[in-house]
Amino acid sequence: MKKGSIVIYNASEVVTCSGFKGKAGDQMQDLKVIKNASIVVEDGIITKITDDVLDLNYYREKEFALIDATNKCVLPGFVDSHTHFIFGGYRADEYNWRLNGVSYMEIMNRGGGIINSVKGTKETTKEELISLGIRRLNSMAGFGVTTVEGKSGYGLDLDTEIKQLEVMKELNKIHSLDIITTFLGPHARPVEYKQEPDKFIDFMIDDVLPIVDQRGLAEFADIFCEENVFSVEQSRRFLLAAQKRGFKLKVHADEIVRLGGAELAAELGAISADHLLQASDEGINAMKEAGVVATVLPCTAFSLKESYARVRHMIDQGLVVALATDFNPGSCFTESIPLLIALATNQMGMTIEETITALTINGAAAVDRADQVGSIDIGKKADLVVHEFPSYKFLPYHIGVSTVEKVVKNGVIILDKENNQPL
């Protein structure tokens, strides 16, 4: 077979999500579905999308792989644009505390939370993190994810932050999925800087950020802008220093307290602001005007038993809204796209059309890749997922269960559940 060249034919629906930038407001409803369609991929790039009958013998002679998608729908690969998937250690005890009514912030004050994962990650070798990363990426691919963003932030020192970022860079070379790296050094206050957060920001700016930059270990910089973590001013100072070095910006914004993180993201022209459970009307409007993607993480709100972000208001106000899992060992230990879809549609008031847009082209926009992935368009990477049912409307209907049958990455079948081909 000719590697990276494939024909998916006779799909009941090809859900193109067509576009080369994020979709805002009412645009999120338009999936641009083509009925009874076929897709031609050459050398990993989509070259034809048609509802005409193809001459399959022609492609067979050219040694293209052929996938019969009769009575099945095809979607772009999902883009999980906010994860913390490289970590050591687990926090099952903390989750059970939360089930018994202990708040996330109280757990942090007990010495748990992010600091607990920092200890586990420091004690885990680079080789062990790579092995864990492969398992987690394989699980994500099983849910139809083909591009994933990964953050550091479980080091809070030079060596462990670099270790996390190097692991993700290595995984990007050896794993089928594309991994986009984000430096999240200021994720929490380490014990030694507990009462001196400004000095910790100085350390991140002066000692860690230059090494990350010089070694080309991250594309984005991020910070946890939150009460009792890092203030708006501290966040501004770190993000401006990162921006000056050429990093694109993300912000953990307004998750627990309405602090002004959304406004800061707009002020600095961040690519995305994430969480946003407590974002103000002013912050939402500022993000719209600045073109900041609102990345909403409903699995985290579900896990923390918090109210969901006002996603309906954000869409109605005309924002570009993305959805992501926030997969991490503490506040959201899940990479489940089916759970995410169920929460978005059943609990947050999003239509399935908006949800799919938020997981594809808008997820791509949240990692500045909307020109390359996130839709089925001629000239884009052939990141495609064949689902076992004839319509995308089965995704929320088959509650909490993956409908993924085959995953194609860069024109190569990397997962085929129908034929028992694991990743």
VORO-463940 format. One record per residue (C-alpha): z, x, y; residue in one letter. Coordinates in pm, whole numbers, padded with zeros to 5 digits. Each point is the difference from the previous one (the first is absolute). Last residue first. Layout:
<nodes>
- zz	xx	yy	rest
- Z	X	Y	A
...
</nodes>
This chain:
<nodes>
- zz	xx	yy	rest
- 01814	-00284	00144	L
- -00001	-00220	-00307	P
- -00319	-00109	-00179	Q
- 00095	-00295	-00217	N
- -00346	-00159	00023	N
- 00102	-00297	00216	E
- 00265	00210	00173	K
- -00260	00236	00144	D
- 00140	00256	00243	L
- -00169	00298	00165	I
- -00357	-00132	-00002	I
- -00187	00240	00229	V
- -00192	-00106	00311	G
- 00239	00165	00243	N
- 00287	-00183	-00169	K
- -00076	-00298	-00225	V
- 00287	-00207	-00136	V
- -00049	-00250	-00281	K
- 00195	-00308	-00112	E
- 00235	-00074	00288	V
- 00155	-00350	-00005	T
- 00353	00135	00041	S
- 00275	-00255	-00046	V
- 00249	-00112	00266	G
- -00135	-00353	00017	I
- -00343	-00055	-00153	H
- -00081	-00235	00291	Y
- 00040	00271	00266	P
- -00283	00214	-00145	L
- -00189	-00292	-00158	F
- -00156	-00088	00336	K
- -00202	00323	-00021	Y
- -00232	-00189	-00235	S
- -00156	00038	-00345	P
- 00306	00145	-00176	F
- 00046	00340	-00171	E
- -00012	00205	00320	H
- -00246	00287	00048	V
- 00127	00251	00255	V
- -00219	00221	00217	L
- 00032	00326	00189	D
- -00366	00096	00041	A
- 00039	00203	00317	K
- -00183	-00154	00294	K
- -00368	00028	00088	G
- -00089	-00360	-00078	I
- 00307	-00217	00038	D
- 00263	-00121	-00244	I
- 00313	00030	00211	S
- 00321	00201	00033	G
- -00154	00347	-00002	V
- -00191	00244	00224	Q
- -00023	-00134	00358	D
- 00332	-00182	-00036	A
- 00172	00330	-00080	R
- 00246	00037	00288	D
- 00307	-00052	-00221	V
- 00082	-00344	00142	A
- -00374	-00072	00025	A
- -00027	00037	-00379	A
- 00280	-00252	-00043	G
- -00194	-00224	00236	N
- -00317	00034	-00210	I
- 00180	-00063	-00329	T
- 00356	-00127	-00036	L
- 00010	-00194	00330	A
- -00344	-00148	-00069	T
- 00123	-00118	-00341	I
- 00305	-00160	00159	T
- -00200	-00168	00274	E
- -00229	-00158	-00260	E
- 00298	-00096	-00216	I
- 00140	-00188	00298	T
- 00315	00138	00156	M
- 00304	-00225	00033	G
- 00267	00261	-00060	M
- 00160	-00136	-00319	Q
- -00277	-00116	-00232	N
- -00294	00200	00132	T
- 00158	00329	00103	A
- 00273	-00014	-00264	L
- -00241	-00068	-00286	A
- -00246	00266	00119	I
- 00276	00263	00019	L
- 00124	-00095	-00346	L
- -00354	00038	-00136	P
- -00031	00338	00182	I
- 00301	00137	-00186	S
- 00098	00351	00111	E
- 00370	-00086	-00015	T
- 00330	00168	00080	F
- 00039	-00141	00350	C
- 00311	00089	00201	S
- 00098	00297	-00210	G
- -00240	00193	-00220	P
- -00314	-00062	00206	N
- -00318	-00211	-00017	F
- -00059	-00129	00353	D
- -00240	-00253	-00160	T
- -00265	-00036	00270	A
- -00158	-00282	00200	L
- -00219	00048	00307	A
- -00025	-00215	00313	V
- -00253	00054	00281	V
- 00154	-00204	00278	L
- -00151	-00311	00159	G
- 00307	-00195	00115	Q
- -00049	-00243	-00290	D
- 00010	00294	-00239	I
- 00324	00129	00147	M
- 00156	-00346	00012	H
- -00076	-00056	-00370	R
- 00136	00346	-00079	V
- 00338	-00063	00152	R
- 00168	00264	-00219	A
- 00194	-00141	-00292	Y
- 00369	-00087	00017	S
- 00222	00240	-00192	E
- 00113	-00011	-00363	K
- -00034	00380	-00017	L
- -00241	-00015	-00295	S
- -00196	-00289	00151	F
- -00017	00171	00339	A
- -00124	00313	-00177	T
- -00258	-00190	-00204	C
- -00125	-00157	00325	P
- -00121	00326	00155	L
- -00212	-00077	00308	V
- -00226	00261	00159	T
- -00094	-00105	00353	A
- -00305	00208	00094	V
- 00014	00130	00358	V
- -00297	-00098	00218	G
- 00180	00074	00328	A
- -00030	-00357	00133	E
- 00112	-00145	-00333	K
- 00289	00241	-00029	M
- 00117	-00095	00350	A
- -00011	-00369	-00091	N
- 00211	00063	-00311	I
- 00248	00208	00197	G
- 00033	-00265	00269	E
- 00050	-00272	-00260	D
- 00276	00214	-00148	S
- -00009	00180	-00336	A
- 00300	-00078	-00223	Q
- -00167	00012	-00340	L
- -00251	00255	00130	L
- -00030	00197	-00330	H
- -00274	00244	00111	D
- -00169	00099	00324	A
- -00352	00132	-00048	S
- -00262	00237	00140	I
- 00237	00093	00281	A
- -00131	-00020	00356	G
- 00311	00151	00157	L
- 00097	-00305	00209	E
- -00096	-00242	-00276	A
- 00220	00175	-00256	A
- 00281	00011	00257	L
- -00026	-00375	00063	E
- 00021	-00066	-00373	A
- 00302	00228	-00026	G
- 00186	-00188	00272	G
- 00346	-00025	-00157	L
- 00005	-00346	-00155	R
- 00235	00095	-00284	V
- -00066	00019	-00376	I
- -00370	00080	-00034	E
- -00098	00044	00364	D
- -00248	00283	-00060	A
- -00065	00264	-00265	H
- -00270	00163	00213	V
- -00337	00155	-00080	K
- -00185	00266	00196	L
- -00305	00219	-00046	K
- 00085	00369	00002	F
- -00190	00224	00239	G
- 00270	00247	00103	R
- 00061	-00187	00324	K
- 00037	-00318	-00204	Q
- 00281	00157	-00199	A
- 00186	00103	00316	A
- -00058	-00347	00145	L
- 00130	-00156	-00322	L
- 00320	00206	00006	F
- 00081	-00073	00365	R
- -00088	-00368	-00027	R
- 00223	-00040	-00306	S
- 00292	00161	00180	Q
- -00060	-00231	00297	E
- -00031	-00310	-00219	V
- 00317	00093	-00180	S
- 00021	00157	-00344	F
- 00235	-00112	-00281	V
- 00299	-00196	00127	N
- -00236	-00273	00129	E
- -00352	00056	-00129	E
- -00316	00202	00062	C
- -00059	00150	-00344	F
- -00266	00261	00082	I
- -00364	00062	-00098	D
- -00258	00278	00021	A
- -00348	-00037	-00146	F
- -00263	00234	-00148	E
- 00238	00215	-00200	A
- 00011	00334	-00181	L
- -00243	00199	00210	G
- 00197	00322	-00055	R
- 00029	00077	00372	Q
- 00091	-00360	00085	D
- 00273	-00041	-00260	V
- 00134	00340	00103	I
- -00003	-00093	00371	P
- 00174	-00336	-00069	L
- 00291	00161	-00187	V
- 00163	00249	00237	D
- -00042	-00103	00364	D
- -00067	-00374	-00018	I
- 00214	-00078	-00306	M
- 00281	00224	00118	F
- -00009	-00150	00350	D
- 00014	-00348	-00158	I
- 00306	00116	-00194	F
- 00157	00129	00321	K
- -00054	-00341	00159	D
- 00161	-00168	-00302	P
- 00329	00183	00052	E
- 00279	-00211	-00152	Q
- -00152	-00017	-00349	K
- -00174	00336	00035	Y
- 00170	00174	-00296	E
- -00005	-00322	-00201	V
- -00374	-00049	00039	P
- -00111	-00268	00247	R
- -00276	-00212	-00152	A
- -00379	-00009	-00031	H
- -00068	00267	00263	P
- -00216	00213	-00232	G
- -00253	-00278	-00057	L
- -00316	00209	-00039	F
- -00277	-00230	-00123	T
- -00250	00083	-00273	T
- -00307	-00199	-00103	I
- -00056	-00012	-00375	I
- -00335	-00095	-00154	D
- 00035	-00119	-00358	L
- -00168	00190	-00285	S
- 00280	00255	-00036	H
- -00030	00380	-00006	I
- -00080	00091	00360	K
- 00193	-00278	00173	N
- 00290	00076	-00232	L
- 00011	00356	00133	E
- 00010	-00122	00360	K
- 00273	-00249	-00094	M
- 00209	00274	-00161	V
- -00051	00225	00302	E
- 00132	-00277	00228	L
- 00312	-00049	-00210	Q
- 00068	00374	-00024	K
- -00050	00047	00376	I
- 00264	-00267	00069	E
- 00222	00165	-00260	T
- -00023	00350	00150	D
- 00030	-00086	00369	L
- 00289	-00244	-00002	D
- 00031	-00380	00019	L
- -00119	00001	-00361	G
- -00068	-00357	-00102	Y
- -00224	-00065	00300	G
- -00350	00063	-00139	S
- -00244	-00287	00019	K
- -00282	-00114	-00227	G
- -00304	-00209	00092	E
- -00198	-00141	-00290	V
- -00369	-00060	-00072	T
- -00136	-00155	-00322	T
- 00256	-00275	-00062	V
- -00111	-00259	-00257	G
- 00340	-00079	-00157	F
- -00061	00242	-00286	G
- -00085	00263	00262	A
- 00354	-00034	00133	M
- 00144	00064	-00347	S
- -00215	00310	-00042	N
- 00119	00120	00342	L
- 00361	-00039	-00114	R
- -00054	00193	-00321	R
- -00189	00277	00181	I
- 00272	00026	00265	G
- 00273	00038	-00263	L
- -00187	00294	-00152	S
- -00061	00153	00344	I
- 00366	-00047	00090	L
- 00107	00175	-00322	E
- -00226	00296	00079	E
- 00139	00024	00352	K
- 00352	00006	-00136	T
- 00250	-00281	00054	T
- 00341	00094	00145	E
- -00116	-00032	00362	K
- -00150	-00339	-00083	T
- 00324	-00134	-00147	G
- 00208	00116	00296	K
- -00246	-00147	00250	V
- -00001	-00324	-00199	S
- 00373	-00041	00066	N
- -00051	00080	00369	I
- -00256	-00282	00020	I
- 00254	-00263	-00097	G
- 00346	00100	-00113	G
- 00270	00182	00192	G
- 00219	-00306	00042	R
- -00148	-00051	00350	N
- -00344	-00028	-00156	M
- 00129	-00270	-00236	I
- 00141	-00182	00302	E
- -00343	00019	00167	M
- -00169	-00155	-00304	Y
- 00255	-00282	-00016	S
- 00241	-00058	-00291	V
- -00034	-00355	-00134	G
- 00033	00031	-00376	N
- -00375	00038	-00051	L
- 00022	00277	00260	R
- 00255	00185	-00211	W
- -00236	-00045	-00297	N
- -00275	00168	00195	Y
- 00236	00282	00087	E
- 00077	00059	-00367	D
- -00372	00013	-00082	A
- -00054	00285	00246	R
- -00238	00239	-00176	Y
- -00056	00375	-00004	G
- -00287	00209	00129	G
- -00257	-00114	00252	F
- -00374	-00013	00059	I
- -00107	-00366	00031	F
- 00112	-00064	00358	H
- -00268	-00261	00071	T
- -00186	-00161	00291	H
- -00378	-00053	00004	S
- -00056	-00136	-00350	D
- -00379	-00036	00019	V
- -00139	-00243	-00258	F
- -00329	00078	-00169	G
- -00274	-00228	00126	P
- -00035	-00326	-00191	L
- -00214	-00114	-00293	V
- 00025	-00342	-00161	C
- -00055	-00086	-00364	K
- -00196	-00270	-00182	N
- -00271	00254	-00088	T
- 00105	00346	00115	A
- -00214	00199	-00245	D
- 00060	00365	00083	I
- -00282	00252	-00038	L
- 00030	00379	00022	A
- -00314	00149	00154	F
- -00207	00222	-00225	E
- -00327	-00035	00195	K
- -00144	-00176	-00307	E
- 00287	-00248	00016	R
- -00067	-00052	00371	Y
- -00362	-00099	-00063	Y
- 00097	-00204	-00306	N
- 00240	-00198	00220	L
- -00281	-00141	00214	D
- 00224	-00178	00249	L
- 00011	-00375	00071	V
- 00043	-00056	00375	D
- 00346	-00075	00140	D
- 00012	00348	00148	T
- 00226	00284	00104	I
- -00176	00338	00000	K
- 00079	00367	00068	T
- 00377	00025	-00050	I
- 00094	00369	-00019	I
- 00148	00187	-00298	G
- -00317	00186	-00090	D
- -00200	-00323	-00001	E
- 00165	-00342	-00013	V
- -00183	-00330	-00041	V
- 00189	-00326	00043	I
- -00100	-00338	-00144	S
- 00048	-00358	00117	A
- 00045	-00349	-00137	N
- 00169	-00117	00322	K
- 00045	00224	00304	I
- 00335	-00031	00181	V
- 00028	00105	00365	K
- 00381	00012	-00001	L
- 00034	-00184	00332	D
- 00359	-00118	00052	Q
- 00112	00330	00156	M
- -00244	-00059	00284	Q
- 00232	-00275	00128	D
- 00249	00259	00125	G
- -00121	00358	-00019	A
- -00221	00188	-00245	K
- 00032	00377	-00032	G
- -00313	00210	00031	K
- -00312	00066	-00205	F
- -00056	-00349	-00134	G
- -00076	-00205	-00309	S
- 00293	-00149	-00191	C
- -00266	00013	-00278	T
- 00137	-00254	-00246	V
- -00273	00014	-00263	V
- 00029	-00328	-00184	E
- -00130	-00125	-00336	S
- -00098	00359	-00073	A
- -00345	00030	-00161	N
- -00016	00379	00007	Y
- 00217	00302	00064	I
- -00239	00294	00000	V
- 00127	00357	-00015	I
- -00064	00352	00120	S
- 00301	00229	00049	G
- -00078	00211	-00304	K
- -00348	-00057	-00145	K
- 00064	-00106	-00357	M
</nodes>
